[in-house]
Amino acid sequence: MASWVKGRRPWWRRIGDALSRLLNTIIGGSPAETISGRSHREALAGSQAWADAERWIDAAFRLLGEINHCRHTHERDLKVAAELLRAYPWQKG
């Protein structure tokens, strides 16, 4: 069973992820990606604005004891997407 199905993350983290995905969608991003994951991906692509956002987000999460939050979130977003594609191969477009 896929890791995203098992619910390994606490409910409050899943709510945070959902809100982040909603905000990302509202500002024109993909509903499958969090703001943190998007900021890391866009920063890698050369966006200075998203690099600044990544620094701010990482600094906020550093206060909670999490290092490199945006990079880890981006990697988790990719992992969940890959698991969904493996779970539903007939829906590949």
PDB file of N, CA, C and O in Angstrom:
ATOM      1  N   MET A   1       0.845  -1.177   0.000  1.00  0.00           N
ATOM      2  CA  MET A   1       0.000   0.000   0.000  1.00  0.00           C
ATOM      3  C   MET A   1       0.892   1.242   0.000  1.00  0.00           C
ATOM      4  O   MET A   1       1.936   1.267   0.652  1.00  0.00           O
ATOM      5  N   ALA A   2       0.477   2.252  -0.725  1.00  0.00           N
ATOM      6  CA  ALA A   2       1.265   3.478  -0.869  1.00  0.00           C
ATOM      7  C   ALA A   2       1.378   4.213   0.458  1.00  0.00           C
ATOM      8  O   ALA A   2       0.474   4.154   1.291  1.00  0.00           O
ATOM      9  N   SER A   3       2.508   4.914   0.649  1.00  0.00           N
ATOM     10  CA  SER A   3       2.752   5.616   1.908  1.00  0.00           C
ATOM     11  C   SER A   3       1.720   6.700   2.160  1.00  0.00           C
ATOM     12  O   SER A   3       1.378   6.962   3.313  1.00  0.00           O
ATOM     13  N   TRP A   4       1.218   7.334   1.115  1.00  0.00           N
ATOM     14  CA  TRP A   4       0.230   8.401   1.307  1.00  0.00           C
ATOM     15  C   TRP A   4      -1.109   7.851   1.748  1.00  0.00           C
ATOM     16  O   TRP A   4      -1.918   8.583   2.317  1.00  0.00           O
ATOM     17  N   VAL A   5      -1.361   6.569   1.497  1.00  0.00           N
ATOM     18  CA  VAL A   5      -2.608   5.941   1.913  1.00  0.00           C
ATOM     19  C   VAL A   5      -2.533   5.531   3.375  1.00  0.00           C
ATOM     20  O   VAL A   5      -3.534   5.601   4.088  1.00  0.00           O
ATOM     21  N   LYS A   6      -1.386   5.114   3.822  1.00  0.00           N
ATOM     22  CA  LYS A   6      -1.229   4.608   5.182  1.00  0.00           C
ATOM     23  C   LYS A   6      -1.433   5.703   6.226  1.00  0.00           C
ATOM     24  O   LYS A   6      -1.678   5.400   7.394  1.00  0.00           O
ATOM     25  N   GLY A   7      -1.336   6.964   5.826  1.00  0.00           N
ATOM     26  CA  GLY A   7      -1.549   8.048   6.776  1.00  0.00           C
ATOM     27  C   GLY A   7      -0.468   8.131   7.831  1.00  0.00           C
ATOM     28  O   GLY A   7      -0.767   8.344   9.006  1.00  0.00           O
ATOM     29  N   ARG A   8       0.769   7.968   7.440  1.00  0.00           N
ATOM     30  CA  ARG A   8       1.882   8.000   8.383  1.00  0.00           C
ATOM     31  C   ARG A   8       2.051   9.374   9.021  1.00  0.00           C
ATOM     32  O   ARG A   8       2.567   9.492  10.132  1.00  0.00           O
ATOM     33  N   ARG A   9       1.618  10.397   8.320  1.00  0.00           N
ATOM     34  CA  ARG A   9       1.779  11.748   8.836  1.00  0.00           C
ATOM     35  C   ARG A   9       0.607  12.086   9.757  1.00  0.00           C
ATOM     36  O   ARG A   9      -0.518  11.648   9.518  1.00  0.00           O
ATOM     37  N   PRO A  10       0.870  12.865  10.808  1.00  0.00           N
ATOM     38  CA  PRO A  10      -0.231  13.249  11.706  1.00  0.00           C
ATOM     39  C   PRO A  10      -1.317  14.025  10.952  1.00  0.00           C
ATOM     40  O   PRO A  10      -1.042  14.641   9.922  1.00  0.00           O
ATOM     41  N   TRP A  11      -2.525  13.994  11.460  1.00  0.00           N
ATOM     42  CA  TRP A  11      -3.645  14.646  10.782  1.00  0.00           C
ATOM     43  C   TRP A  11      -3.399  16.127  10.573  1.00  0.00           C
ATOM     44  O   TRP A  11      -3.776  16.671   9.535  1.00  0.00           O
ATOM     45  N   TRP A  12      -2.774  16.796  11.536  1.00  0.00           N
ATOM     46  CA  TRP A  12      -2.556  18.240  11.402  1.00  0.00           C
ATOM     47  C   TRP A  12      -1.565  18.554  10.294  1.00  0.00           C
ATOM     48  O   TRP A  12      -1.645  19.622   9.688  1.00  0.00           O
ATOM     49  N   ARG A  13      -0.621  17.640  10.010  1.00  0.00           N
ATOM     50  CA  ARG A  13       0.301  17.839   8.883  1.00  0.00           C
ATOM     51  C   ARG A  13      -0.426  17.629   7.564  1.00  0.00           C
ATOM     52  O   ARG A  13      -0.165  18.334   6.589  1.00  0.00           O
ATOM     53  N   ARG A  14      -1.342  16.655   7.531  1.00  0.00           N
ATOM     54  CA  ARG A  14      -2.117  16.427   6.310  1.00  0.00           C
ATOM     55  C   ARG A  14      -3.042  17.602   6.026  1.00  0.00           C
ATOM     56  O   ARG A  14      -3.240  17.962   4.865  1.00  0.00           O
ATOM     57  N   ILE A  15      -3.610  18.203   7.063  1.00  0.00           N
ATOM     58  CA  ILE A  15      -4.441  19.400   6.895  1.00  0.00           C
ATOM     59  C   ILE A  15      -3.577  20.541   6.367  1.00  0.00           C
ATOM     60  O   ILE A  15      -3.995  21.268   5.465  1.00  0.00           O
ATOM     61  N   GLY A  16      -2.381  20.704   6.919  1.00  0.00           N
ATOM     62  CA  GLY A  16      -1.457  21.734   6.434  1.00  0.00           C
ATOM     63  C   GLY A  16      -1.107  21.525   4.972  1.00  0.00           C
ATOM     64  O   GLY A  16      -1.065  22.482   4.199  1.00  0.00           O
ATOM     65  N   ASP A  17      -0.854  20.282   4.589  1.00  0.00           N
ATOM     66  CA  ASP A  17      -0.559  19.972   3.181  1.00  0.00           C
ATOM     67  C   ASP A  17      -1.746  20.343   2.290  1.00  0.00           C
ATOM     68  O   ASP A  17      -1.571  20.930   1.223  1.00  0.00           O
ATOM     69  N   ALA A  18      -2.947  19.996   2.737  1.00  0.00           N
ATOM     70  CA  ALA A  18      -4.142  20.292   1.934  1.00  0.00           C
ATOM     71  C   ALA A  18      -4.332  21.802   1.767  1.00  0.00           C
ATOM     72  O   ALA A  18      -4.657  22.271   0.676  1.00  0.00           O
ATOM     73  N   LEU A  19      -4.131  22.552   2.836  1.00  0.00           N
ATOM     74  CA  LEU A  19      -4.253  24.008   2.750  1.00  0.00           C
ATOM     75  C   LEU A  19      -3.183  24.602   1.846  1.00  0.00           C
ATOM     76  O   LEU A  19      -3.444  25.545   1.099  1.00  0.00           O
ATOM     77  N   SER A  20      -1.971  24.041   1.919  1.00  0.00           N
ATOM     78  CA  SER A  20      -0.890  24.517   1.062  1.00  0.00           C
ATOM     79  C   SER A  20      -1.190  24.231  -0.406  1.00  0.00           C
ATOM     80  O   SER A  20      -0.911  25.061  -1.272  1.00  0.00           O
ATOM     81  N   ARG A  21      -1.756  23.067  -0.687  1.00  0.00           N
ATOM     82  CA  ARG A  21      -2.127  22.727  -2.063  1.00  0.00           C
ATOM     83  C   ARG A  21      -3.258  23.636  -2.559  1.00  0.00           C
ATOM     84  O   ARG A  21      -3.269  24.048  -3.719  1.00  0.00           O
ATOM     85  N   LEU A  22      -4.206  23.944  -1.671  1.00  0.00           N
ATOM     86  CA  LEU A  22      -5.288  24.848  -2.034  1.00  0.00           C
ATOM     87  C   LEU A  22      -4.739  26.233  -2.368  1.00  0.00           C
ATOM     88  O   LEU A  22      -5.098  26.816  -3.391  1.00  0.00           O
ATOM     89  N   LEU A  23      -3.873  26.757  -1.509  1.00  0.00           N
ATOM     90  CA  LEU A  23      -3.277  28.073  -1.769  1.00  0.00           C
ATOM     91  C   LEU A  23      -2.487  28.060  -3.071  1.00  0.00           C
ATOM     92  O   LEU A  23      -2.563  29.006  -3.854  1.00  0.00           O
ATOM     93  N   ASN A  24      -1.732  26.995  -3.304  1.00  0.00           N
ATOM     94  CA  ASN A  24      -0.969  26.895  -4.542  1.00  0.00           C
ATOM     95  C   ASN A  24      -1.895  26.911  -5.754  1.00  0.00           C
ATOM     96  O   ASN A  24      -1.576  27.532  -6.768  1.00  0.00           O
ATOM     97  N   THR A  25      -3.023  26.243  -5.658  1.00  0.00           N
ATOM     98  CA  THR A  25      -3.997  26.217  -6.744  1.00  0.00           C
ATOM     99  C   THR A  25      -4.595  27.604  -6.964  1.00  0.00           C
ATOM    100  O   THR A  25      -4.752  28.043  -8.104  1.00  0.00           O
ATOM    101  N   ILE A  26      -4.925  28.288  -5.881  1.00  0.00           N
ATOM    102  CA  ILE A  26      -5.516  29.626  -5.977  1.00  0.00           C
ATOM    103  C   ILE A  26      -4.579  30.598  -6.688  1.00  0.00           C
ATOM    104  O   ILE A  26      -5.036  31.463  -7.434  1.00  0.00           O
ATOM    105  N   ILE A  27      -3.273  30.461  -6.462  1.00  0.00           N
ATOM    106  CA  ILE A  27      -2.322  31.384  -7.098  1.00  0.00           C
ATOM    107  C   ILE A  27      -1.825  30.870  -8.454  1.00  0.00           C
ATOM    108  O   ILE A  27      -0.848  31.381  -9.001  1.00  0.00           O
ATOM    109  N   GLY A  28      -2.505  29.862  -8.980  1.00  0.00           N
ATOM    110  CA  GLY A  28      -2.221  29.421 -10.343  1.00  0.00           C
ATOM    111  C   GLY A  28      -1.352  28.197 -10.494  1.00  0.00           C
ATOM    112  O   GLY A  28      -0.966  27.846 -11.609  1.00  0.00           O
ATOM    113  N   GLY A  29      -1.037  27.537  -9.391  1.00  0.00           N
ATOM    114  CA  GLY A  29      -0.211  26.340  -9.453  1.00  0.00           C
ATOM    115  C   GLY A  29      -1.031  25.070  -9.542  1.00  0.00           C
ATOM    116  O   GLY A  29      -2.256  25.115  -9.649  1.00  0.00           O
ATOM    117  N   SER A  30      -0.361  23.959  -9.498  1.00  0.00           N
ATOM    118  CA  SER A  30      -1.001  22.650  -9.577  1.00  0.00           C
ATOM    119  C   SER A  30      -1.580  22.258  -8.218  1.00  0.00           C
ATOM    120  O   SER A  30      -0.932  22.468  -7.192  1.00  0.00           O
ATOM    121  N   PRO A  31      -2.790  21.693  -8.194  1.00  0.00           N
ATOM    122  CA  PRO A  31      -3.347  21.212  -6.933  1.00  0.00           C
ATOM    123  C   PRO A  31      -2.598  19.990  -6.385  1.00  0.00           C
ATOM    124  O   PRO A  31      -2.823  19.579  -5.246  1.00  0.00           O
ATOM    125  N   ALA A  32      -1.722  19.425  -7.187  1.00  0.00           N
ATOM    126  CA  ALA A  32      -0.949  18.263  -6.757  1.00  0.00           C
ATOM    127  C   ALA A  32       0.376  18.661  -6.093  1.00  0.00           C
ATOM    128  O   ALA A  32       1.179  17.799  -5.736  1.00  0.00           O
ATOM    129  N   GLU A  33       0.596  19.958  -5.933  1.00  0.00           N
ATOM    130  CA  GLU A  33       1.885  20.431  -5.421  1.00  0.00           C
ATOM    131  C   GLU A  33       1.655  21.436  -4.293  1.00  0.00           C
ATOM    132  O   GLU A  33       0.769  22.285  -4.381  1.00  0.00           O
ATOM    133  N   THR A  34       2.442  21.334  -3.259  1.00  0.00           N
ATOM    134  CA  THR A  34       2.368  22.281  -2.153  1.00  0.00           C
ATOM    135  C   THR A  34       3.142  23.550  -2.492  1.00  0.00           C
ATOM    136  O   THR A  34       3.966  23.566  -3.407  1.00  0.00           O
ATOM    137  N   ILE A  35       2.867  24.602  -1.746  1.00  0.00           N
ATOM    138  CA  ILE A  35       3.615  25.852  -1.914  1.00  0.00           C
ATOM    139  C   ILE A  35       5.104  25.608  -1.660  1.00  0.00           C
ATOM    140  O   ILE A  35       5.953  26.113  -2.395  1.00  0.00           O
ATOM    141  N   SER A  36       5.415  24.838  -0.627  1.00  0.00           N
ATOM    142  CA  SER A  36       6.819  24.563  -0.305  1.00  0.00           C
ATOM    143  C   SER A  36       7.505  23.810  -1.437  1.00  0.00           C
ATOM    144  O   SER A  36       8.607  24.165  -1.855  1.00  0.00           O
ATOM    145  N   GLY A  37       6.840  22.764  -1.931  1.00  0.00           N
ATOM    146  CA  GLY A  37       7.409  21.999  -3.037  1.00  0.00           C
ATOM    147  C   GLY A  37       7.573  22.848  -4.281  1.00  0.00           C
ATOM    148  O   GLY A  37       8.583  22.754  -4.979  1.00  0.00           O
ATOM    149  N   ARG A  38       6.581  23.673  -4.554  1.00  0.00           N
ATOM    150  CA  ARG A  38       6.661  24.556  -5.726  1.00  0.00           C
ATOM    151  C   ARG A  38       7.787  25.565  -5.581  1.00  0.00           C
ATOM    152  O   ARG A  38       8.507  25.839  -6.541  1.00  0.00           O
ATOM    153  N   SER A  39       7.943  26.118  -4.384  1.00  0.00           N
ATOM    154  CA  SER A  39       9.007  27.111  -4.205  1.00  0.00           C
ATOM    155  C   SER A  39      10.374  26.487  -4.460  1.00  0.00           C
ATOM    156  O   SER A  39      11.243  27.125  -5.054  1.00  0.00           O
ATOM    157  N   HIS A  40      10.574  25.251  -4.019  1.00  0.00           N
ATOM    158  CA  HIS A  40      11.859  24.589  -4.271  1.00  0.00           C
ATOM    159  C   HIS A  40      12.044  24.318  -5.765  1.00  0.00           C
ATOM    160  O   HIS A  40      13.108  24.584  -6.324  1.00  0.00           O
ATOM    161  N   ARG A  41      10.998  23.785  -6.408  1.00  0.00           N
ATOM    162  CA  ARG A  41      11.095  23.470  -7.839  1.00  0.00           C
ATOM    163  C   ARG A  41      11.338  24.723  -8.673  1.00  0.00           C
ATOM    164  O   ARG A  41      12.190  24.724  -9.563  1.00  0.00           O
ATOM    165  N   GLU A  42      10.593  25.788  -8.389  1.00  0.00           N
ATOM    166  CA  GLU A  42      10.752  27.029  -9.146  1.00  0.00           C
ATOM    167  C   GLU A  42      12.103  27.689  -8.867  1.00  0.00           C
ATOM    168  O   GLU A  42      12.695  28.295  -9.760  1.00  0.00           O
ATOM    169  N   ALA A  43      12.587  27.572  -7.635  1.00  0.00           N
ATOM    170  CA  ALA A  43      13.910  28.111  -7.312  1.00  0.00           C
ATOM    171  C   ALA A  43      14.989  27.372  -8.099  1.00  0.00           C
ATOM    172  O   ALA A  43      15.931  27.990  -8.595  1.00  0.00           O
ATOM    173  N   LEU A  44      14.852  26.051  -8.214  1.00  0.00           N
ATOM    174  CA  LEU A  44      15.810  25.266  -9.008  1.00  0.00           C
ATOM    175  C   LEU A  44      15.785  25.688 -10.480  1.00  0.00           C
ATOM    176  O   LEU A  44      16.801  25.632 -11.173  1.00  0.00           O
ATOM    177  N   ALA A  45      14.613  26.109 -10.938  1.00  0.00           N
ATOM    178  CA  ALA A  45      14.469  26.537 -12.336  1.00  0.00           C
ATOM    179  C   ALA A  45      14.980  27.958 -12.560  1.00  0.00           C
ATOM    180  O   ALA A  45      15.022  28.429 -13.696  1.00  0.00           O
ATOM    181  N   GLY A  46      15.371  28.648 -11.475  1.00  0.00           N
ATOM    182  CA  GLY A  46      15.981  29.962 -11.624  1.00  0.00           C
ATOM    183  C   GLY A  46      15.147  31.154 -11.203  1.00  0.00           C
ATOM    184  O   GLY A  46      15.570  32.295 -11.392  1.00  0.00           O
ATOM    185  N   SER A  47      13.973  30.922 -10.640  1.00  0.00           N
ATOM    186  CA  SER A  47      13.125  32.034 -10.215  1.00  0.00           C
ATOM    187  C   SER A  47      13.647  32.634  -8.911  1.00  0.00           C
ATOM    188  O   SER A  47      13.720  31.951  -7.890  1.00  0.00           O
ATOM    189  N   GLN A  48      14.002  33.895  -8.953  1.00  0.00           N
ATOM    190  CA  GLN A  48      14.485  34.568  -7.751  1.00  0.00           C
ATOM    191  C   GLN A  48      13.365  34.760  -6.732  1.00  0.00           C
ATOM    192  O   GLN A  48      13.589  34.626  -5.530  1.00  0.00           O
ATOM    193  N   ALA A  49      12.164  35.073  -7.207  1.00  0.00           N
ATOM    194  CA  ALA A  49      11.030  35.262  -6.292  1.00  0.00           C
ATOM    195  C   ALA A  49      10.728  33.983  -5.511  1.00  0.00           C
ATOM    196  O   ALA A  49      10.484  34.026  -4.306  1.00  0.00           O
ATOM    197  N   TRP A  50      10.748  32.847  -6.209  1.00  0.00           N
ATOM    198  CA  TRP A  50      10.481  31.577  -5.525  1.00  0.00           C
ATOM    199  C   TRP A  50      11.657  31.161  -4.655  1.00  0.00           C
ATOM    200  O   TRP A  50      11.457  30.490  -3.643  1.00  0.00           O
ATOM    201  N   ALA A  51      12.884  31.543  -5.021  1.00  0.00           N
ATOM    202  CA  ALA A  51      14.038  31.275  -4.163  1.00  0.00           C
ATOM    203  C   ALA A  51      13.900  32.044  -2.852  1.00  0.00           C
ATOM    204  O   ALA A  51      14.219  31.529  -1.781  1.00  0.00           O
ATOM    205  N   ASP A  52      13.415  33.292  -2.952  1.00  0.00           N
ATOM    206  CA  ASP A  52      13.169  34.085  -1.747  1.00  0.00           C
ATOM    207  C   ASP A  52      12.080  33.440  -0.896  1.00  0.00           C
ATOM    208  O   ASP A  52      12.206  33.360   0.326  1.00  0.00           O
ATOM    209  N   ALA A  53      11.009  32.980  -1.544  1.00  0.00           N
ATOM    210  CA  ALA A  53       9.925  32.302  -0.820  1.00  0.00           C
ATOM    211  C   ALA A  53      10.454  31.046  -0.127  1.00  0.00           C
ATOM    212  O   ALA A  53      10.092  30.761   1.015  1.00  0.00           O
ATOM    213  N   GLU A  54      11.308  30.303  -0.820  1.00  0.00           N
ATOM    214  CA  GLU A  54      11.876  29.091  -0.232  1.00  0.00           C
ATOM    215  C   GLU A  54      12.694  29.422   1.008  1.00  0.00           C
ATOM    216  O   GLU A  54      12.609  28.715   2.013  1.00  0.00           O
ATOM    217  N   ARG A  55      13.485  30.489   0.948  1.00  0.00           N
ATOM    218  CA  ARG A  55      14.283  30.893   2.111  1.00  0.00           C
ATOM    219  C   ARG A  55      13.382  31.250   3.304  1.00  0.00           C
ATOM    220  O   ARG A  55      13.665  30.860   4.437  1.00  0.00           O
ATOM    221  N   TRP A  56      12.312  31.983   3.046  1.00  0.00           N
ATOM    222  CA  TRP A  56      11.391  32.369   4.123  1.00  0.00           C
ATOM    223  C   TRP A  56      10.685  31.149   4.711  1.00  0.00           C
ATOM    224  O   TRP A  56      10.589  31.007   5.930  1.00  0.00           O
ATOM    225  N   ILE A  57      10.201  30.286   3.851  1.00  0.00           N
ATOM    226  CA  ILE A  57       9.496  29.088   4.327  1.00  0.00           C
ATOM    227  C   ILE A  57      10.442  28.194   5.122  1.00  0.00           C
ATOM    228  O   ILE A  57      10.094  27.718   6.203  1.00  0.00           O
ATOM    229  N   ASP A  58      11.639  27.968   4.582  1.00  0.00           N
ATOM    230  CA  ASP A  58      12.621  27.139   5.290  1.00  0.00           C
ATOM    231  C   ASP A  58      12.987  27.743   6.642  1.00  0.00           C
ATOM    232  O   ASP A  58      13.155  27.017   7.621  1.00  0.00           O
ATOM    233  N   ALA A  59      13.110  29.072   6.701  1.00  0.00           N
ATOM    234  CA  ALA A  59      13.438  29.732   7.971  1.00  0.00           C
ATOM    235  C   ALA A  59      12.317  29.514   8.993  1.00  0.00           C
ATOM    236  O   ALA A  59      12.584  29.261  10.167  1.00  0.00           O
ATOM    237  N   ALA A  60      11.076  29.613   8.545  1.00  0.00           N
ATOM    238  CA  ALA A  60       9.941  29.399   9.454  1.00  0.00           C
ATOM    239  C   ALA A  60       9.927  27.967   9.989  1.00  0.00           C
ATOM    240  O   ALA A  60       9.714  27.746  11.182  1.00  0.00           O
ATOM    241  N   PHE A  61      10.152  27.003   9.107  1.00  0.00           N
ATOM    242  CA  PHE A  61      10.132  25.607   9.539  1.00  0.00           C
ATOM    243  C   PHE A  61      11.375  25.237  10.350  1.00  0.00           C
ATOM    244  O   PHE A  61      11.341  24.297  11.144  1.00  0.00           O
ATOM    245  N   ARG A  62      12.467  25.971  10.154  1.00  0.00           N
ATOM    246  CA  ARG A  62      13.667  25.743  10.952  1.00  0.00           C
ATOM    247  C   ARG A  62      13.366  26.021  12.428  1.00  0.00           C
ATOM    248  O   ARG A  62      13.914  25.365  13.314  1.00  0.00           O
ATOM    249  N   LEU A  63      12.488  26.999  12.684  1.00  0.00           N
ATOM    250  CA  LEU A  63      12.086  27.302  14.060  1.00  0.00           C
ATOM    251  C   LEU A  63      11.354  26.127  14.699  1.00  0.00           C
ATOM    252  O   LEU A  63      11.337  25.986  15.922  1.00  0.00           O
ATOM    253  N   LEU A  64      10.753  25.290  13.866  1.00  0.00           N
ATOM    254  CA  LEU A  64      10.050  24.099  14.352  1.00  0.00           C
ATOM    255  C   LEU A  64      10.948  22.863  14.348  1.00  0.00           C
ATOM    256  O   LEU A  64      10.506  21.755  14.650  1.00  0.00           O
ATOM    257  N   GLY A  65      12.216  23.075  14.001  1.00  0.00           N
ATOM    258  CA  GLY A  65      13.175  21.975  14.017  1.00  0.00           C
ATOM    259  C   GLY A  65      13.315  21.208  12.722  1.00  0.00           C
ATOM    260  O   GLY A  65      13.956  20.157  12.692  1.00  0.00           O
ATOM    261  N   GLU A  66      12.729  21.710  11.659  1.00  0.00           N
ATOM    262  CA  GLU A  66      12.809  21.015  10.369  1.00  0.00           C
ATOM    263  C   GLU A  66      13.787  21.746   9.450  1.00  0.00           C
ATOM    264  O   GLU A  66      13.634  22.939   9.191  1.00  0.00           O
ATOM    265  N   ILE A  67      14.782  21.028   8.966  1.00  0.00           N
ATOM    266  CA  ILE A  67      15.807  21.585   8.088  1.00  0.00           C
ATOM    267  C   ILE A  67      15.455  21.246   6.634  1.00  0.00           C
ATOM    268  O   ILE A  67      15.000  20.139   6.349  1.00  0.00           O
ATOM    269  N   ASN A  68      15.664  22.198   5.718  1.00  0.00           N
ATOM    270  CA  ASN A  68      15.407  21.994   4.286  1.00  0.00           C
ATOM    271  C   ASN A  68      13.977  21.530   4.010  1.00  0.00           C
ATOM    272  O   ASN A  68      13.753  20.597   3.240  1.00  0.00           O
ATOM    273  N   HIS A  69      13.021  22.191   4.647  1.00  0.00           N
ATOM    274  CA  HIS A  69      11.613  21.808   4.509  1.00  0.00           C
ATOM    275  C   HIS A  69      11.160  21.783   3.046  1.00  0.00           C
ATOM    276  O   HIS A  69      10.521  20.824   2.613  1.00  0.00           O
ATOM    277  N   CYS A  70      11.487  22.826   2.289  1.00  0.00           N
ATOM    278  CA  CYS A  70      10.990  22.918   0.909  1.00  0.00           C
ATOM    279  C   CYS A  70      11.542  21.795   0.031  1.00  0.00           C
ATOM    280  O   CYS A  70      10.807  21.211  -0.766  1.00  0.00           O
ATOM    281  N   ARG A  71      12.816  21.496   0.173  1.00  0.00           N
ATOM    282  CA  ARG A  71      13.405  20.406  -0.615  1.00  0.00           C
ATOM    283  C   ARG A  71      12.752  19.079  -0.252  1.00  0.00           C
ATOM    284  O   ARG A  71      12.402  18.291  -1.131  1.00  0.00           O
ATOM    285  N   HIS A  72      12.589  18.833   1.047  1.00  0.00           N
ATOM    286  CA  HIS A  72      11.975  17.573   1.470  1.00  0.00           C
ATOM    287  C   HIS A  72      10.521  17.474   1.014  1.00  0.00           C
ATOM    288  O   HIS A  72      10.055  16.398   0.638  1.00  0.00           O
ATOM    289  N   THR A  73       9.808  18.597   1.049  1.00  0.00           N
ATOM    290  CA  THR A  73       8.422  18.593   0.598  1.00  0.00           C
ATOM    291  C   THR A  73       8.339  18.335  -0.901  1.00  0.00           C
ATOM    292  O   THR A  73       7.468  17.595  -1.359  1.00  0.00           O
ATOM    293  N   HIS A  74       9.243  18.942  -1.664  1.00  0.00           N
ATOM    294  CA  HIS A  74       9.278  18.702  -3.110  1.00  0.00           C
ATOM    295  C   HIS A  74       9.529  17.218  -3.385  1.00  0.00           C
ATOM    296  O   HIS A  74       8.866  16.622  -4.234  1.00  0.00           O
ATOM    297  N   GLU A  75      10.475  16.630  -2.676  1.00  0.00           N
ATOM    298  CA  GLU A  75      10.765  15.207  -2.861  1.00  0.00           C
ATOM    299  C   GLU A  75       9.561  14.349  -2.489  1.00  0.00           C
ATOM    300  O   GLU A  75       9.287  13.349  -3.153  1.00  0.00           O
ATOM    301  N   ARG A  76       8.836  14.730  -1.429  1.00  0.00           N
ATOM    302  CA  ARG A  76       7.643  13.982  -1.041  1.00  0.00           C
ATOM    303  C   ARG A  76       6.542  14.139  -2.084  1.00  0.00           C
ATOM    304  O   ARG A  76       5.841  13.176  -2.394  1.00  0.00           O
ATOM    305  N   ASP A  77       6.384  15.349  -2.628  1.00  0.00           N
ATOM    306  CA  ASP A  77       5.390  15.563  -3.694  1.00  0.00           C
ATOM    307  C   ASP A  77       5.678  14.637  -4.875  1.00  0.00           C
ATOM    308  O   ASP A  77       4.761  14.031  -5.429  1.00  0.00           O
ATOM    309  N   LEU A  78       6.949  14.527  -5.260  1.00  0.00           N
ATOM    310  CA  LEU A  78       7.328  13.648  -6.374  1.00  0.00           C
ATOM    311  C   LEU A  78       7.069  12.181  -6.042  1.00  0.00           C
ATOM    312  O   LEU A  78       6.619  11.414  -6.893  1.00  0.00           O
ATOM    313  N   LYS A  79       7.355  11.799  -4.804  1.00  0.00           N
ATOM    314  CA  LYS A  79       7.151  10.411  -4.386  1.00  0.00           C
ATOM    315  C   LYS A  79       5.664  10.057  -4.426  1.00  0.00           C
ATOM    316  O   LYS A  79       5.294   8.988  -4.912  1.00  0.00           O
ATOM    317  N   VAL A  80       4.822  10.939  -3.921  1.00  0.00           N
ATOM    318  CA  VAL A  80       3.378  10.684  -3.930  1.00  0.00           C
ATOM    319  C   VAL A  80       2.865  10.588  -5.364  1.00  0.00           C
ATOM    320  O   VAL A  80       2.052   9.717  -5.671  1.00  0.00           O
ATOM    321  N   ALA A  81       3.331  11.473  -6.245  1.00  0.00           N
ATOM    322  CA  ALA A  81       2.908  11.435  -7.646  1.00  0.00           C
ATOM    323  C   ALA A  81       3.311  10.110  -8.293  1.00  0.00           C
ATOM    324  O   ALA A  81       2.520   9.510  -9.021  1.00  0.00           O
ATOM    325  N   ALA A  82       4.539   9.652  -8.031  1.00  0.00           N
ATOM    326  CA  ALA A  82       5.005   8.385  -8.601  1.00  0.00           C
ATOM    327  C   ALA A  82       4.182   7.212  -8.065  1.00  0.00           C
ATOM    328  O   ALA A  82       3.857   6.287  -8.809  1.00  0.00           O
ATOM    329  N   GLU A  83       3.848   7.253  -6.772  1.00  0.00           N
ATOM    330  CA  GLU A  83       3.038   6.181  -6.190  1.00  0.00           C
ATOM    331  C   GLU A  83       1.634   6.155  -6.801  1.00  0.00           C
ATOM    332  O   GLU A  83       1.072   5.086  -7.037  1.00  0.00           O
ATOM    333  N   LEU A  84       1.080   7.330  -7.050  1.00  0.00           N
ATOM    334  CA  LEU A  84      -0.241   7.387  -7.686  1.00  0.00           C
ATOM    335  C   LEU A  84      -0.199   6.822  -9.100  1.00  0.00           C
ATOM    336  O   LEU A  84      -1.114   6.113  -9.517  1.00  0.00           O
ATOM    337  N   LEU A  85       0.856   7.134  -9.831  1.00  0.00           N
ATOM    338  CA  LEU A  85       0.979   6.600 -11.192  1.00  0.00           C
ATOM    339  C   LEU A  85       1.127   5.089 -11.185  1.00  0.00           C
ATOM    340  O   LEU A  85       0.590   4.411 -12.061  1.00  0.00           O
ATOM    341  N   ARG A  86       1.855   4.549 -10.198  1.00  0.00           N
ATOM    342  CA  ARG A  86       1.986   3.095 -10.091  1.00  0.00           C
ATOM    343  C   ARG A  86       0.657   2.466  -9.664  1.00  0.00           C
ATOM    344  O   ARG A  86       0.315   1.375 -10.119  1.00  0.00           O
ATOM    345  N   ALA A  87      -0.082   3.139  -8.806  1.00  0.00           N
ATOM    346  CA  ALA A  87      -1.338   2.588  -8.294  1.00  0.00           C
ATOM    347  C   ALA A  87      -2.446   2.616  -9.348  1.00  0.00           C
ATOM    348  O   ALA A  87      -3.335   1.764  -9.343  1.00  0.00           O
ATOM    349  N   TYR A  88      -2.389   3.604 -10.256  1.00  0.00           N
ATOM    350  CA  TYR A  88      -3.438   3.770 -11.271  1.00  0.00           C
ATOM    351  C   TYR A  88      -2.808   3.887 -12.653  1.00  0.00           C
ATOM    352  O   TYR A  88      -2.922   4.934 -13.291  1.00  0.00           O
ATOM    353  N   PRO A  89      -2.146   2.833 -13.130  1.00  0.00           N
ATOM    354  CA  PRO A  89      -1.413   2.934 -14.406  1.00  0.00           C
ATOM    355  C   PRO A  89      -2.333   3.133 -15.614  1.00  0.00           C
ATOM    356  O   PRO A  89      -1.904   3.690 -16.624  1.00  0.00           O
ATOM    357  N   TRP A  90      -3.567   2.696 -15.528  1.00  0.00           N
ATOM    358  CA  TRP A  90      -4.482   2.824 -16.666  1.00  0.00           C
ATOM    359  C   TRP A  90      -4.921   4.268 -16.886  1.00  0.00           C
ATOM    360  O   TRP A  90      -5.519   4.571 -17.919  1.00  0.00           O
ATOM    361  N   GLN A  91      -4.643   5.158 -15.953  1.00  0.00           N
ATOM    362  CA  GLN A  91      -5.073   6.540 -16.070  1.00  0.00           C
ATOM    363  C   GLN A  91      -3.969   7.452 -16.571  1.00  0.00           C
ATOM    364  O   GLN A  91      -4.133   8.672 -16.591  1.00  0.00           O
ATOM    365  N   LYS A  92      -2.838   6.871 -16.979  1.00  0.00           N
ATOM    366  CA  LYS A  92      -1.762   7.697 -17.517  1.00  0.00           C
ATOM    367  C   LYS A  92      -2.253   8.345 -18.810  1.00  0.00           C
ATOM    368  O   LYS A  92      -2.880   7.707 -19.655  1.00  0.00           O
ATOM    369  N   GLY A  93      -1.944   9.637 -18.930  1.00  0.00           N
ATOM    370  CA  GLY A  93      -2.460  10.345 -20.085  1.00  0.00           C
ATOM    371  C   GLY A  93      -1.418  10.641 -21.062  1.00  0.00           C
ATOM    372  O   GLY A  93      -1.697  11.239 -22.101  1.00  0.00           O
TER     373      GLY A  93
END
